[in-house]
């Protein structure tokens, strides 16, 4: 069976789900009504609260939620358990859990003055649950920033040799990335200070991403002269520089960087999906069914629950609740837009995850594009994805080196679009938790969120055998567990809100059942980490301690929620 046929089936299922299940969610579960004026309209300060057109906001939201998650997790899981279970979880998890979660987080926030999902917990569960949820949010943001900063920095160091003998200068990815940010700043100024429409601005600036990708390979930012022969030091340097950029970006108005960069990045990502689609259409790639399914990953990790926390952002992600309730809800012009923005964007991310899996399906097992024979281990998912994109583009005569550069640039774009939004969201959470207002609170919240990951970037990480490995690999499963548990807690809060506000409707079951499933998978995986760390002495020493803390927090919030459900009435602060 061809890979194209498999991806087409996934796409058709997504389309049908958007039309049918999306309509059910809008009418029977979330009761969307355009007669209710959103906070973006009532507040409208032209900085954070800005009523935004549906298409522009959908593009921006899609760009903000799609970082390395729909590439990293699906490719890792496809290598661990086979591509078939990875595809199934991406498709059905997105439709019935991830999309429901994202749409609910967005509309719950919009109904509550665009406050974060934590406020929904506080007003519908308890203050204690709210405080613990805030801590959970903060920790999840930190794990996310650590993992994504580290893997992005790794894309900017060294030279990548390809199967055809050509090379990709990773310093060129750094050049292209910063040029891309500069393009977004120019686009923001053009839209804000001239009469140029958003549509025309996107038509002008989005194709320029191709130009900056090509220029990057011509003018690579090679910092070997700063740390001769020390790739680790060079990666740490880029990590600190990326976090510095995130701190500064979090202080800028939404219109200057976040909105134009998000919209431009989204169209670039959609372009990469089309590239993969045309590559699959004309490349006649066949799926290898021998690698479609395995029950255990190397090291004995079982499919249940590890699959469901390895693939986070490609199927369900608690991080999306932070984005939806932190920035997107402040720009929602009409409630009806929550369906394309919240549910539609998540389905598109699921399709992106399927495309990512296709990048590993088109290569034979242990092919040089996906396997490092020197270390006898798989390449990092960002390079597997880039090789897949390069293979798709080579069908149309694009040199392999340039195609791989496009793939790496797309991956880096995904991550950049989320890293600075994470710091901005950390700023919002800090202001909400401390109730401190003004520029000092803004700068302090952004600084703390951006600076804490620096400590972990400079730590030496090792695997179960004592071999040095990148920080992102250590923190990925921890992030996945925390992220999915965050989704479970968010869905629980949304369920209680729906139950309280729509007493005659049973729509809250559409959010509570997914919440229970994600809660079980997440806590189960955390117990595995605790057992492996303390009983078997595997992995980094810090993991079982953090996993234990997450289990305790989840247990307390779970008990508080159960009590609230039994009382059957809204908690009054």
C-alpha positions in Angstrom: 0.0 0.0 0.0 1.3 3.4 -0.9 2.2 6.0 1.8 0.0 8.5 -0.2 -3.1 6.3 0.2 -2.5 6.1 4.0 -2.1 9.9 4.4 -5.1 10.6 2.1 -7.3 8.4 4.3 -6.1 10.3 7.4 -6.9 13.6 5.7 -10.4 12.5 4.7 -11.1 11.3 8.3 -10.0 14.7 9.6 -12.2 16.5 7.2 -15.3 14.5 8.0 -14.6 14.9 11.7 -14.3 18.7 11.4 -17.6 19.0 9.6 -19.6 16.5 11.8 -18.0 16.3 15.2 -17.0 19.9 15.0 -20.6 20.9 14.5 -21.6 18.8 17.5 -19.0 20.4 19.7 -20.1 23.9 18.6 -23.8 23.4 19.1 -24.3 20.7 21.8 -21.1 20.9 23.9 -19.8 24.5 23.9 -23.0 26.3 22.8 -21.2 29.0 20.7 -23.1 32.2 20.3 -21.9 35.2 18.3 -24.3 37.4 20.3 -22.0 37.2 23.2 -19.3 39.9 22.8 -15.8 38.6 23.3 -13.1 40.2 25.5 -11.1 41.1 22.4 -13.9 43.5 21.4 -14.8 44.9 24.8 -11.2 45.5 26.0 -9.3 46.0 22.7 -6.1 47.7 24.0 -4.3 47.2 20.7 -1.5 45.4 22.5 -2.7 42.1 24.0 -6.5 42.4 23.3 -6.9 42.7 19.6 -10.0 41.4 17.6 -8.5 39.5 14.8 -9.9 38.1 11.5 -10.7 34.4 11.6 -8.2 33.3 9.0 -5.4 35.4 10.4 -6.0 34.1 13.9 -6.3 30.5 12.8 -3.0 30.8 11.0 -1.4 32.4 14.1 -2.9 29.9 16.6 -1.8 27.0 14.4 1.7 28.4 14.2 1.9 28.9 18.0 0.8 25.4 18.9 2.9 23.5 16.3 6.4 23.5 17.6 8.6 20.4 17.5 5.8 18.3 19.0 4.1 17.1 15.9 7.5 16.2 14.4 9.5 15.0 17.4 6.9 12.8 19.2 5.4 11.1 16.1 8.7 10.2 14.6 10.0 9.0 18.0 6.9 6.9 18.6 6.9 5.5 15.0 10.5 4.3 15.6 9.6 2.8 19.0 6.3 1.1 18.4 5.8 1.2 14.6 4.1 3.7 12.4 0.6 2.1 12.5 -0.2 2.7 16.3 1.4 6.2 16.0 -1.0 7.1 13.1 -4.0 5.7 14.9 -3.3 7.8 18.0 -2.6 10.9 16.0 -5.9 10.6 14.1 -8.4 9.6 16.7 -6.6 11.3 19.6 -6.8 14.6 17.7 -10.4 14.2 16.8 -11.9 13.1 20.1 -9.4 14.5 22.7 -6.9 17.1 21.4 -9.4 19.1 19.3 -12.0 19.0 22.1 -9.5 20.2 24.6 -8.2 23.1 22.4 -11.7 24.3 21.5 -12.9 24.1 25.1 -9.9 25.9 26.5 -10.4 28.7 24.0 -14.1 29.3 24.6 -13.9 28.8 28.4 -11.3 31.6 28.5 -13.3 33.8 26.1 -16.3 33.4 28.4 -14.2 34.5 31.4 -12.7 37.8 30.2 -9.9 36.0 28.4 -8.3 34.8 31.6 -6.2 31.7 31.5 -7.5 28.1 32.0 -6.3 28.3 35.6 -9.1 30.8 36.4 -11.6 28.2 35.2 -10.1 25.8 37.7 -10.2 28.4 40.5 -13.8 29.4 39.9 -15.2 25.9 39.3 -13.1 23.7 41.6 -11.2 25.4 44.4 -8.4 27.9 45.2 -6.1 25.1 46.2 -6.6 23.3 42.9 -6.0 26.6 41.2 -2.7 27.2 42.9 -1.5 23.7 42.2 -2.6 24.0 38.6 -0.6 27.3 38.3 2.5 25.4 39.5 1.8 22.7 37.0 1.5 25.2 34.2 4.8 26.8 35.1 6.6 23.5 35.3 5.2 22.3 32.0 6.3 25.6 30.3 9.8 25.2 31.7 10.1 21.5 30.5 8.8 22.6 27.1 11.3 25.5 26.8 14.2 23.3 27.8 13.4 20.5 25.3 12.7 22.8 22.4 15.5 25.2 23.0 18.0 22.4 23.2 16.8 20.7 20.0 16.7 24.0 18.1 20.2 24.9 19.2 21.4 21.5 18.0 20.2 22.4 14.5 22.6 25.3 14.4 25.9 23.6 15.1 28.1 21.6 12.8 27.8 20.2 9.3 25.3 17.6 8.1 26.7 15.2 5.5 24.0 13.7 3.1 23.7 10.5 1.2 24.5 12.1 -2.1 27.8 13.6 -0.8 26.5 17.1 -0.4 26.5 19.0 2.9 24.2 21.2 4.9 25.7 24.0 7.0 23.8 24.1 10.2 25.1 27.6 10.9 23.1 28.5 7.8 19.9 27.4 9.7 20.8 30.0 12.4 21.2 32.7 9.7 17.9 31.8 8.1 16.1 31.7 11.4 17.1 35.2 12.5 16.4 36.5 9.0 12.9 35.0 9.3 12.4 36.9 12.6 13.6 40.1 11.0 11.1 39.5 8.1 8.3 39.1 10.6 9.2 42.4 12.3 9.2 44.2 8.9 5.8 42.6 8.0 4.3 43.7 11.3 5.4 47.3 10.8 4.1 47.4 7.2 0.7 46.1 8.2 0.4 48.4 11.2 1.7 51.6 9.7 0.5 51.3 6.1 -2.8 50.4 4.4 -1.4 47.1 3.0 -3.8 44.3 3.8 -2.8 41.2 5.7 -3.5 39.1 2.7 -1.1 41.0 0.4 1.5 41.2 3.2 1.5 37.4 3.5 1.7 37.0 -0.3 4.8 39.3 -0.3 6.6 38.1 2.8 5.9 34.3 3.0 7.8 33.5 -0.3 10.8 35.4 1.1 11.2 32.5 3.6 12.5 30.5 0.7 15.0 33.2 -0.1 16.3 33.4 3.4 16.6 29.6 3.6 18.8 29.7 0.5 20.8 32.7 1.7 21.4 31.0 5.0 23.5 28.3 3.3 25.5 31.0 1.6 26.2 32.9 4.8 26.2 30.4 7.6 26.7 31.8 11.2 29.6 29.5 12.1 30.7 30.2 15.7 33.5 27.6 15.8 36.0 30.5 16.2 34.4 31.2 19.6 34.7 27.6 20.8 37.1 25.7 18.5 36.2 22.1 18.3 33.6 22.3 21.1 30.2 21.5 19.6 28.6 21.3 23.1 29.8 24.8 24.0 28.5 26.1 20.7 25.1 24.5 21.2 24.9 26.0 24.7 25.8 29.5 23.3 23.0 29.2 20.8 20.6 28.0 23.5 21.4 31.1 25.6 21.0 33.4 22.6 17.6 31.8 21.7 16.4 32.3 25.3 17.5 35.9 25.2 15.6 36.5 22.1 12.5 34.9 23.7 12.8 37.3 26.7 12.9 40.3 24.4 10.1 39.0 22.1 7.8 38.5 25.0 8.0 42.3 25.7 7.0 43.4 22.2 3.4 44.3 21.2 1.4 41.4 19.6 1.1 43.2 16.3 4.9 43.7 15.9 6.1 40.1 16.1 3.7 37.5 17.4 0.9 38.0 14.9 2.9 38.5 11.6 5.4 35.8 12.5 2.6 33.4 13.5 0.7 33.9 10.3 3.8 33.8 8.1 5.1 30.7 9.8 1.7 28.9 9.5 1.6 29.4 5.7 5.2 28.1 5.6 4.2 25.0 7.5 1.2 24.5 5.3 3.5 24.8 2.4 5.7 22.0 3.8 2.6 19.8 4.2 1.8 20.5 0.5 5.4 19.7 -0.4 5.1 16.3 1.3 1.7 15.8 -0.3 3.1 16.4 -3.8 6.2 14.3 -3.0 4.0 11.4 -1.9 1.8 11.9 -5.0 4.6 11.7 -7.5 7.2 9.7 -5.6 5.2 6.4 -5.5 6.6 5.6 -2.0 5.4 2.4 -0.5 4.9 1.8 3.2 7.0 -0.9 4.9 4.4 -3.1 6.8 7.2 -5.0 8.5 7.8 -2.0 10.7 4.1 -1.1 11.1 3.7 -2.4 14.6 5.8 -3.5 17.7 4.5 -3.8 21.2 7.7 -2.8 23.1 10.2 -0.1 22.5 14.0 -0.6 23.1 14.5 -0.7 26.9 11.2 -2.5 27.5 8.9 0.5 27.6 5.4 -0.8 26.8 3.1 0.7 24.2 0.6 1.5 26.9 1.1 4.2 28.2 4.3 5.4 26.6 2.8 5.9 23.1 0.3 8.3 24.5 2.9 10.5 26.2 5.6 10.3 23.5 3.1 11.7 21.0 1.8 14.8 22.8 1.4 17.8 20.5 0.5 15.6 17.5 -2.6 14.2 19.2 -3.4 16.0 22.5 -1.4 18.7 24.3 -2.0 20.5 27.5 0.3 23.2 26.3 -2.4 24.2 23.8 -4.7 25.2 26.7 -2.1 27.8 27.8 -1.9 29.2 24.2 -5.6 29.2 23.7 -6.4 30.8 27.0 -3.3 33.0 27.2 -3.1 34.8 23.8 -5.6 33.4 21.3 -8.7 34.1 23.5 -7.6 37.7 23.7 -7.9 38.0 19.9 -11.1 35.9 19.3 -13.5 38.3 17.4 -16.6 36.0 17.4 -17.4 32.9 19.4 -18.1 30.9 16.2 -14.5 31.4 15.3 -13.6 29.0 18.1 -14.4 26.0 15.8 -11.9 26.8 13.0 -9.3 28.4 15.4 -9.5 25.8 18.2 -10.7 22.6 16.7 -9.6 23.1 13.1 -6.0 24.1 14.0 -5.7 20.9 16.1 -6.9 18.7 13.3 -4.3 20.4 11.0 -1.6 19.7 13.6 -2.7 16.0 13.6 -2.3 16.0 9.8 1.1 17.5 10.2 2.0 14.7 12.7 0.8 12.1 10.1 3.1 13.8 7.5 6.0 13.6 9.9 5.4 9.9 10.3 5.4 9.5 6.6 9.0 10.9 6.6 10.1 7.7 8.4 7.8 5.4 6.5 9.5 6.2 3.2 12.9 5.0 4.3 14.1 1.4 4.8 15.0 0.4 8.3 18.4 1.7 9.4 18.8 3.7 6.1 21.5 6.4 6.5 18.8 9.0 6.3 17.4 7.8 9.6 20.1 5.8 11.3 23.6 6.7 12.5 25.7 3.5 12.0 28.7 5.0 14.0 26.7 5.3 17.2 24.2 2.5 16.3 21.3 4.8 17.0 18.5 6.7 15.2 19.1 10.2 14.1 17.3 13.0 16.0 13.7 13.5 14.7 14.5 16.9 13.3 17.1 15.4 10.9 14.8 12.5 10.0 12.1 15.0 9.2 14.5 17.2 7.2 15.7 14.2 5.2 12.1 13.3 4.4 11.4 16.8 3.2 14.6 16.7 1.2 13.5 13.4 -0.4 10.1 14.9 -1.3 11.6 18.0 -2.9 14.3 16.1 -4.8 11.5 14.6 -6.9 11.0 18.1 -8.4 14.7 18.6 -9.1 15.6 20.5 -5.9 19.1 19.7 -4.7 19.1 17.4 -1.7 21.1 19.8 0.4 18.7 22.7 -0.2 15.7 20.4 0.4 17.1 19.2 3.7 17.8 22.9 4.6 14.2 23.7 3.9 13.2 20.8 6.2 15.5 22.0 9.0 14.3 25.6 8.6 10.7 24.5 8.8 11.4 22.6 12.0 13.3 25.5 13.5 10.4 27.8 12.4 8.0 25.6 14.2 10.0 25.8 17.4 10.8 29.5 17.3 7.1 30.2 16.9 6.4 28.4 20.2 9.4 29.3 22.3 8.8 33.0 22.5 5.0 32.4 23.0 6.0 30.2 26.0 7.8 33.0 27.6 5.0 35.4 26.9 2.6 33.0 28.5 4.9 32.6 31.5 4.7 36.4 31.8 0.9 36.2 31.8 0.8 33.4 34.4 3.2 35.4 36.7 1.0 38.5 36.5 -2.1 36.5 37.2 -0.6 34.5 40.1 1.0 37.5 41.8 -1.6 40.1 40.8 1.2 42.5 40.1 0.6 44.8 37.2 2.8 47.2 35.1 6.0 46.9 33.2 8.0 45.6 36.2 5.7 42.6 36.5 5.9 42.0 32.7 9.7 42.1 32.6 10.1 40.0 35.8 7.7 37.4 34.6 9.3 37.1 31.2 12.8 37.1 32.7 12.1 34.3 35.2 10.5 32.1 32.6 13.3 32.6 30.1 16.2 32.3 32.5 15.3 29.1 34.5 15.9 26.8 31.5 19.5 28.1 31.2 20.5 26.0 34.2 19.4 22.7 32.5 21.0 23.6 29.2 24.4 23.7 30.9 23.8 20.3 32.7 25.5 17.1 31.5 22.9 14.5 30.7 23.3 10.8 30.3 21.2 7.8 29.4 20.6 4.5 31.3 24.1 3.2 30.1 25.9 6.4 31.1 26.3 7.7 27.5 26.1 11.4 27.0 22.8 12.4 25.3 21.1 15.8 24.6 19.0 17.4 27.2 15.9 17.3 25.0 15.9 13.5 25.0 16.0 13.3 28.8 13.2 15.8 29.2 11.0 14.7 26.4 9.1 11.9 28.2 8.9 14.0 31.3 7.5 16.9 29.3 5.1 14.5 27.5 3.8 13.1 30.8 3.4 16.5 32.4 1.9 17.9 29.2 -0.7 15.1 28.9 -1.5 15.4 32.6 -2.0 19.1 32.1 -4.5 18.3 29.3 -6.3 16.0 31.6 -6.6 18.6 34.3 -7.7 21.3 31.8 -10.4 19.0 30.4 -11.5 18.3 33.9 -11.9 22.0 34.6 -13.8 22.5 31.4 -16.1 19.6 32.2 -17.0 21.1 35.5 -17.6 24.5 33.9 -19.9 23.0 31.3 -21.7 20.9 34.0 -22.3 24.1 36.1 -23.3 26.4 33.3 -25.4 24.0 31.2 -27.2 21.9 33.8 -29.7 20.4 31.3 -27.0 19.3 28.8 -24.9 16.2 28.9 -22.2 17.7 26.6 -19.7 17.7 29.5 -19.3 14.0 29.0 -17.5 14.7 25.7 -14.8 16.4 27.8 -14.8 14.3 31.0 -14.3 10.9 29.3 -11.1 12.1 27.4 -10.0 13.7 30.7 -10.1 10.4 32.5 -8.3 8.6 29.8 -5.4 11.1 29.7 -5.2 11.2 33.5 -4.7 7.4 33.6 -2.1 7.4 30.8 -0.1 10.3 32.3 0.0 9.0 35.9 0.8 5.5 34.7 3.8 6.8 32.7 5.0 8.9 35.7 4.9 5.8 37.9 7.1 4.0 35.3 9.6 6.8 35.5 9.6 6.7 39.3 10.1 2.9 39.3 12.9 3.0 36.6 14.7 5.8 38.5 14.6 4.6 42.1 14.2 0.8 41.7 16.2 0.1 38.6 18.5 3.2 38.8 17.9 4.1 35.2 18.0 7.6 33.6 18.9 11.0 35.0 18.7 11.2 38.8 16.4 14.2 38.8 13.6 12.5 36.8 12.0 10.4 39.6 11.9 13.3 41.9 10.1 15.5 39.4 7.8 12.6 38.4 6.9 12.1 42.1 6.0 15.8 42.5 3.8 15.7 39.4 2.0 12.7 40.7 1.3 14.4 44.1 0.1 17.5 42.4 -2.2 15.5 40.1 -3.6 13.5 43.0 -4.5 16.5 45.0 -6.1 18.3 42.1 -7.9 15.0 41.2 -9.4 14.7 44.8 -10.4 18.4 44.8 -12.2 17.9 41.5 -13.9 14.7 42.6 -15.3 16.5 45.7 -16.5 19.3 43.5 -18.3 16.8 41.2 -20.0 15.1 44.1 -21.2 18.4 45.5 -22.8 19.2 42.1 -22.5 22.9 42.6 -20.2 25.6 41.6 -17.4 26.5 44.0 -17.6 30.0 45.3 -14.4 31.8 46.1 
